[in-house]
Amino acid sequence: MHKAFTSKSAVWALDFGEHCVTALAARQKPAGEWEVLGQGKTRSMGRPGGEIVRLSDVAECVTEALRLAEQGAGARCRRLYFNFDDAQIRCAHPVGSKTLSGDGQIGREDVRDAARSAARLVGDFEYTPVYTRESDYLIDGKDSVGNPFGVFGHRLDVTLHVILARARLVEQWKDIMRRSQVESSFAVLSLDSVCSAVIENAALPRVVWDLGDDFVSGGVMERGVLREYRVFSAAEAREGSEHIVATSREWLEQLGVESAIVVTGDNAEKASWVNGLDHGGLQVIAAFPKNIPGFAESSDASLAGLLTAAVLRERRTAYVKAGGLWAGRVRDKANALIQEYF
């Protein structure tokens, strides 16, 4: 066992790229920087262009990368976060409602009830949700608020941003993790990981693109919520930058701002990609991950950010589990803080 940590204190992350598979065991220090405890890297097989064609080869790659990381860390991976994408991903924005009772003051349970009713509107046997976040709140059909807790009203409407992937693909990854003997695993959208690595001011909406060799994904990140999300295969995106240019302009117009788009990933610094975006009239800023020794390139953003995304998920889960210990307004205020900053 590594003297500096226990297996519970390490965060385990895995990125399955077009050319290589990388696994990391890392520990976050009090100041926020990361210490890499173990790393494993192997050649990518069985998943050309981001599509799983040989499940056994993919499982073998995951197993090998984790084995090497475990050897370096001196501990076993039991809880793994991995980057996930689907070229056929879909988005939905269902709205659920809750009629308020009592004095009409909105609490966390009211928001949850409205969110559950919204989630029930998204149903498809072929697609399954892989990302669900509350994005907007409306009181009595007229007052839009960023934080509904403690507000009084008669009716609450909650808008969810739901991202759905092919159910078959999700099940394939579950099978891969079982074959790799991972006890529990959590899929994280690659762009969510990227934003965790490169977006410093989460309150300001930003258009972000991850220009990968397998997938090109983009979205609008605001207050920790992906409000928009698009995915193209890298082959499709290489045919021309008009996909990214047109989508970015659409989002910037929706935001009502003239702002640079943030790009990262394998191709963020390649002239053939950046020039196409420049010629499309977009101001482009290449972004890089921070605080992880040895992972400071644009191509490292999805893996580096996965560590931060994992920590944020763990915090949300811990607070939800602890919610039963809090009562009334204390619990609601704490949840409001989590919703705003995490």
C-alpha positions in Angstrom: 0.0 0.0 0.0 1.3 3.5 -0.9 2.1 5.3 2.3 0.6 8.7 1.2 -2.9 7.6 0.7 -5.5 4.8 1.0 -7.5 3.5 -2.0 -10.5 5.5 -0.7 -8.7 8.8 -0.8 -7.6 8.4 -4.5 -9.6 9.5 -7.4 -9.5 7.1 -10.4 -10.1 8.3 -13.9 -9.9 6.8 -17.4 -9.9 8.3 -20.8 -10.3 6.0 -23.8 -9.0 8.0 -26.8 -8.7 7.3 -30.5 -5.0 6.4 -30.2 -4.3 5.6 -26.5 -6.1 4.7 -23.3 -4.9 6.4 -20.1 -5.8 5.6 -16.5 -4.9 7.8 -13.6 -4.9 7.5 -9.8 -4.6 10.9 -8.2 -5.1 12.7 -4.9 -6.1 16.3 -4.5 -4.1 18.3 -2.0 -5.7 20.9 0.3 -4.6 23.8 -1.9 -6.4 22.3 -4.9 -3.5 20.9 -6.9 -3.3 17.3 -7.8 -0.7 14.6 -7.1 -0.5 11.8 -9.6 -0.1 8.5 -7.7 -0.2 6.1 -10.6 -0.6 6.2 -14.3 -1.2 3.6 -17.0 -1.2 4.0 -20.7 -1.8 1.5 -23.5 -2.6 1.6 -27.2 -6.3 2.0 -28.1 -8.0 -1.0 -29.7 -11.5 -2.1 -30.6 -13.0 1.4 -30.8 -12.1 3.1 -34.1 -13.8 6.4 -34.7 -15.3 6.2 -31.2 -17.6 3.3 -32.1 -17.1 0.0 -30.1 -16.6 -2.8 -32.7 -14.7 -5.3 -30.6 -15.9 -5.2 -27.0 -13.3 -7.7 -25.7 -10.5 -5.6 -27.1 -11.9 -2.4 -25.4 -12.1 -4.3 -22.1 -8.6 -5.6 -22.5 -7.3 -2.0 -23.0 -9.2 -0.7 -19.9 -7.8 -3.6 -17.8 -4.2 -3.1 -19.0 -4.3 0.7 -18.4 -5.8 0.2 -14.9 -3.3 -2.6 -14.0 -0.4 -0.3 -14.8 -1.9 2.6 -12.8 -2.6 0.3 -9.9 1.0 -0.9 -9.9 2.3 2.7 -9.7 -0.2 3.7 -7.0 0.1 0.5 -4.9 -3.7 0.2 -4.5 -6.7 -1.3 -6.3 -9.2 0.8 -8.3 -12.7 0.2 -7.0 -14.5 3.3 -8.1 -13.7 4.6 -11.6 -14.8 7.7 -13.5 -14.4 7.5 -17.3 -15.1 9.9 -20.2 -18.0 9.1 -22.4 -19.3 10.3 -25.7 -21.8 9.2 -28.3 -21.9 10.6 -31.9 -25.7 10.0 -31.9 -26.4 11.9 -28.6 -29.7 13.7 -28.2 -30.8 16.6 -26.0 -34.2 17.4 -24.4 -35.4 20.2 -22.2 -38.6 18.9 -20.5 -40.5 21.1 -18.0 -42.0 19.7 -14.8 -44.4 21.4 -12.4 -45.2 21.3 -8.7 -48.2 23.0 -7.1 -47.0 24.4 -3.8 -48.8 23.7 -0.6 -48.7 25.2 2.9 -47.3 28.7 3.0 -45.9 28.3 -0.6 -42.3 28.6 0.3 -40.1 26.6 -2.0 -37.9 23.9 -0.5 -35.6 21.3 -2.0 -38.2 18.6 -2.0 -40.5 20.9 -4.1 -37.7 21.3 -6.7 -37.1 17.5 -6.7 -40.8 16.8 -7.3 -40.9 19.2 -10.2 -37.7 17.8 -11.6 -39.0 14.2 -11.3 -42.1 15.1 -13.2 -40.0 16.7 -16.0 -37.7 13.6 -16.2 -40.7 11.4 -16.7 -41.5 13.2 -19.9 -38.3 11.9 -21.4 -38.7 8.3 -22.3 -37.2 6.2 -25.0 -36.3 2.5 -25.0 -33.4 3.1 -27.4 -32.0 6.1 -25.5 -31.1 6.6 -21.9 -30.2 9.8 -19.9 -26.5 10.2 -19.2 -26.7 13.8 -17.9 -29.6 15.6 -16.1 -29.3 19.1 -14.6 -31.9 21.7 -13.5 -31.3 24.7 -15.8 -34.2 27.1 -15.2 -36.9 27.8 -12.6 -40.2 29.7 -13.1 -42.5 30.9 -10.3 -46.2 31.2 -11.0 -45.6 31.2 -14.8 -43.9 34.6 -14.8 -40.9 35.1 -12.6 -37.7 33.4 -13.7 -35.2 32.9 -10.9 -31.7 31.5 -10.6 -32.2 30.1 -7.1 -35.8 29.2 -6.1 -35.1 28.2 -2.5 -37.0 30.3 0.0 -39.1 32.0 -2.7 -42.9 32.1 -2.2 -45.4 31.2 -4.8 -48.3 28.9 -5.9 -46.6 26.9 -8.7 -43.0 26.0 -9.5 -41.9 25.0 -13.1 -38.4 23.4 -13.4 -36.7 23.0 -16.8 -34.2 20.2 -17.1 -31.4 19.8 -19.6 -31.3 16.1 -20.3 -28.7 14.5 -22.5 -29.5 11.1 -23.8 -27.1 8.4 -25.3 -27.9 5.2 -27.1 -29.0 2.6 -24.5 -27.0 -0.1 -26.3 -23.8 1.9 -26.0 -24.3 2.6 -22.3 -24.9 -1.1 -21.7 -21.7 -2.0 -23.6 -19.7 0.3 -21.3 -21.2 -1.4 -18.3 -20.2 -4.8 -19.6 -16.7 -3.5 -20.3 -16.3 -2.3 -16.7 -17.6 -5.6 -15.4 -15.1 -7.5 -17.5 -12.4 -5.2 -16.2 -13.4 -6.0 -12.7 -14.3 -2.5 -11.7 -16.7 -2.5 -8.8 -18.4 0.8 -9.6 -18.0 3.1 -12.6 -19.5 6.4 -13.6 -19.7 7.8 -17.1 -18.9 11.5 -17.4 -19.6 13.4 -20.7 -16.2 14.4 -22.1 -17.2 18.1 -22.5 -18.3 18.2 -18.8 -14.8 17.0 -17.9 -13.2 19.5 -20.3 -15.1 22.4 -18.8 -14.1 21.3 -15.3 -10.5 21.6 -16.4 -10.5 24.9 -18.3 -13.4 27.1 -17.2 -12.3 29.3 -14.3 -15.4 31.6 -14.0 -18.3 29.2 -14.0 -20.9 32.0 -13.6 -20.2 33.4 -17.1 -21.7 31.5 -20.0 -19.0 30.2 -22.3 -19.1 28.3 -25.6 -16.6 25.4 -25.4 -15.5 22.9 -28.0 -13.4 19.8 -27.4 -11.7 19.0 -30.7 -10.9 15.3 -30.2 -9.5 12.8 -32.7 -12.6 10.6 -32.2 -15.3 13.1 -31.3 -15.8 16.8 -31.6 -18.2 18.0 -28.9 -19.3 21.4 -28.0 -21.7 23.2 -25.7 -22.6 26.2 -23.5 -21.5 26.0 -20.0 -23.0 28.3 -17.4 -22.9 27.9 -13.6 -21.8 24.3 -13.9 -24.6 23.3 -16.2 -24.2 22.3 -19.9 -27.2 24.2 -21.3 -26.5 23.1 -24.9 -24.6 20.1 -26.2 -23.7 18.9 -29.7 -21.4 16.0 -30.8 -20.0 15.3 -34.2 -17.7 12.5 -35.3 -14.2 13.8 -35.9 -14.5 12.6 -39.5 -17.6 14.6 -40.0 -16.0 17.7 -38.4 -12.9 17.4 -40.6 -15.0 17.8 -43.7 -15.2 21.5 -42.8 -15.4 23.8 -39.9 -18.9 25.0 -40.9 -20.5 22.7 -38.4 -18.7 24.3 -35.5 -18.9 27.8 -36.8 -22.7 27.7 -37.5 -23.4 26.0 -34.1 -21.2 28.5 -32.2 -22.9 31.5 -33.9 -26.3 30.1 -33.0 -25.3 29.7 -29.3 -23.6 33.1 -29.1 -26.7 34.7 -30.6 -28.9 32.9 -28.0 -26.6 34.2 -25.2 -26.8 37.8 -26.7 -23.0 38.2 -26.4 -20.0 38.6 -28.6 -17.4 36.4 -27.0 -14.5 34.2 -27.9 -15.1 30.5 -28.1 -12.9 28.2 -26.0 -11.3 25.2 -27.7 -9.3 22.4 -26.3 -8.5 18.8 -27.1 -6.2 16.9 -29.5 -6.7 19.4 -32.4 -7.0 22.7 -30.4 -3.6 23.9 -31.6 -3.5 22.5 -35.1 -3.6 25.2 -37.7 -5.9 23.3 -40.0 -8.6 23.4 -37.4 -8.0 26.8 -35.9 -7.7 28.6 -39.2 -11.0 27.2 -40.3 -12.7 28.7 -37.2 -10.8 32.0 -37.6 -12.0 32.2 -41.2 -15.5 31.7 -40.0 -15.3 34.9 -38.1 -14.9 33.4 -34.6 -12.4 34.5 -32.0 -10.8 31.4 -30.7 -9.0 30.9 -27.4 -7.0 27.6 -26.8 -7.4 26.5 -23.2 -5.2 24.2 -21.1 -5.7 22.3 -17.9 -4.0 23.3 -14.7 -2.8 21.9 -11.3 -2.0 18.4 -12.6 1.8 17.8 -13.1 2.5 16.2 -16.5 -1.0 17.0 -17.9 -0.8 20.6 -19.1 -1.5 20.2 -22.9 -4.9 20.9 -24.6 -5.0 17.2 -25.4 -5.0 16.4 -21.7 -8.0 18.5 -20.8 -10.6 15.8 -20.9 -8.6 13.5 -18.6 -7.4 16.2 -16.3 -10.9 17.7 -15.9 -12.3 14.2 -15.2 -10.6 14.3 -11.8 -12.3 17.6 -10.9 -15.6 16.4 -12.3 -15.3 13.3 -10.2 -14.7 15.3 -7.0 -17.7 17.6 -7.7 -19.9 14.5 -8.2 -18.7 13.0 -5.0 -19.5 16.3 -3.2 -23.0 16.4 -4.6 -23.6 12.8 -3.7 -22.3 13.3 -0.1 -24.6 16.3 0.4 -27.6 14.5 -0.9 -27.0 11.6 1.4 -26.5 13.9 4.3 -29.7 15.8 3.5 -31.7 13.6 5.8 -29.7 14.9 8.7 -30.6 18.5 8.0 -34.0 20.1 8.7 -36.0 22.9 7.2 -34.3 26.1 6.1 -30.7 25.0 7.1 -30.9 22.1 4.6 -32.4 24.2 1.9 -29.8 26.9 2.3 -27.0 24.3 2.1 -28.6 22.8 -1.0 -28.9 26.2 -2.6 -25.2 26.7 -2.0 -24.4 23.4 -3.6 -26.6 24.1 -6.6 -24.9 27.5 -7.2 -21.3 26.5 -6.8 -21.1 22.8 -7.5 
